[in-house]
């Protein structure tokens, strides 16, 4: 969470509300061979220089998702 906050601030989004979700599907233990952790970030970004007749300060939704395989050197189901 702290690393995501630093990354958002580094991109100029420090004051913009954002959401971070980390999950590994239906698995109870994300650190077993074959597990895939999904990291998703959601926020919104304001469009600069939008004329008043178009509504002035306009924003659009921005999200990103990344899947990270964990335990690729373990047998599926094997816990470390």
MOCORVEN-V62012 format. One record per backbone hydrogen bond with DSSP energy under -1.0 kcal/mol. CO is the residue of the C=O (numbers start at 1). NH is the residue of the N-H. E is the energy in kcal/mol with one decimal. If there is no record, write none. Layout:
co = [CO	CO]
nh = [NH	NH]
e = [E	E]
This chain:
co = [1	2	3	4	5	6	7	8	9	19	21	23	24	32	33	35	37	38	39	40	41	42	43	45	51	51	52	58	60	62	64	66	68	71	75	78]
nh = [5	6	7	8	9	10	11	13	12	42	40	38	27	35	77	70	68	23	66	21	64	19	62	60	54	56	55	47	45	43	41	39	37	74	78	33]
e = [-2.1	-2.1	-2.2	-2.6	-2.3	-2.4	-1.2	-2.9	-1.6	-2.4	-2.7	-3.5	-1.4	-2.1	-1.8	-3.0	-3.2	-2.4	-2.5	-2.8	-2.2	-2.7	-2.7	-2.1	-1.7	-1.7	-2.0	-4.0	-2.4	-2.6	-2.5	-2.8	-2.8	-2.1	-2.3	-1.7]
